[in-house]
Amino acid sequence: MYWTSKTRMITAIAATILVAGCASGTEAQFGDAVRDMTEKQIHDLDAAYNPDPEAPEGGDPERLNDVLDAHRNNAEDPTEDRGTLIMRPFR
């Protein structure tokens, strides 16, 4: 391609505008969404910061292991083929 001085000037201006658009203030907000989501995962912040002194500190390990085993063994096999899903538009 033959580059004239006008083409070079337009290309340089376009590149400058594109780079300037990337240099906006997003760095100052980087991570805000993650912090906001993490903060909102706790329903009752007062309970999280001041837990009930009579709350149980543990559980029966045998019962907890049985629950985990039941959860792991009763999960569906992800390799099982359930057939073809046919989607039809509304009529």
C-alpha positions in Angstrom: 0.0 0.0 0.0 1.3 3.4 -0.9 1.3 5.7 2.2 0.8 9.4 1.4 1.5 12.0 4.0 -2.3 12.5 4.4 -2.8 8.8 5.0 0.0 8.8 7.6 -1.5 11.8 9.4 -5.0 10.2 9.5 -3.5 7.0 10.8 -1.5 8.7 13.5 -4.5 10.8 14.6 -6.7 7.6 14.7 -4.1 5.7 16.7 -3.7 8.6 19.1 -7.5 8.8 19.7 -7.7 5.0 20.2 -4.8 5.0 22.7 -6.2 8.0 24.6 -9.5 6.1 24.9 -7.7 3.2 26.5 -6.0 5.5 29.0 -9.2 6.4 30.8 -9.7 6.2 34.6 -10.6 2.5 34.7 -7.4 1.7 36.7 -8.8 3.7 39.6 -11.9 1.4 39.6 -10.1 -1.8 38.9 -11.4 -4.5 41.3 -14.4 -2.5 42.6 -16.8 -5.1 41.1 -15.1 -8.0 42.9 -15.0 -6.1 46.2 -18.6 -5.1 45.8 -19.7 -8.7 45.0 -17.7 -10.1 47.9 -19.2 -7.6 50.3 -22.7 -8.4 49.2 -22.3 -12.2 49.6 -22.8 -11.8 53.4 -26.5 -11.3 54.1 -26.1 -10.1 57.7 -22.9 -8.2 58.2 -23.6 -7.7 61.9 -23.8 -11.4 62.5 -20.6 -11.9 60.6 -18.7 -9.4 62.7 -20.4 -10.4 66.0 -21.2 -14.1 65.8 -23.6 -15.7 68.3 -21.4 -16.9 71.3 -23.6 -20.0 71.6 -23.2 -21.0 67.9 -21.7 -24.5 67.4 -18.0 -24.6 66.7 -18.0 -27.9 65.0 -20.0 -31.0 64.2 -20.0 -34.8 64.3 -17.2 -35.7 61.9 -18.7 -39.1 61.1 -22.0 -37.5 60.2 -20.4 -34.8 58.1 -18.3 -37.4 56.2 -21.5 -39.3 55.5 -23.2 -36.2 54.1 -20.2 -35.5 51.9 -20.1 -39.2 50.7 -23.8 -39.1 49.9 -23.4 -35.8 48.0 -20.5 -37.2 46.0 -22.0 -40.6 45.2 -25.5 -39.4 44.3 -24.4 -36.8 41.8 -25.4 -37.5 38.2 -22.8 -38.8 35.9 -21.8 -35.9 33.6 -20.9 -38.2 30.8 -24.3 -39.7 30.6 -26.1 -38.9 27.4 -29.6 -37.5 28.0 -30.5 -37.4 24.3 -30.8 -34.6 21.9 -32.5 -31.4 23.1 -34.9 -30.1 20.4 -35.9 -26.4 20.7 -38.8 -25.1 18.7 -39.9 -21.5 18.3 -43.2 -20.4 19.7 -46.1 -21.1 17.5 
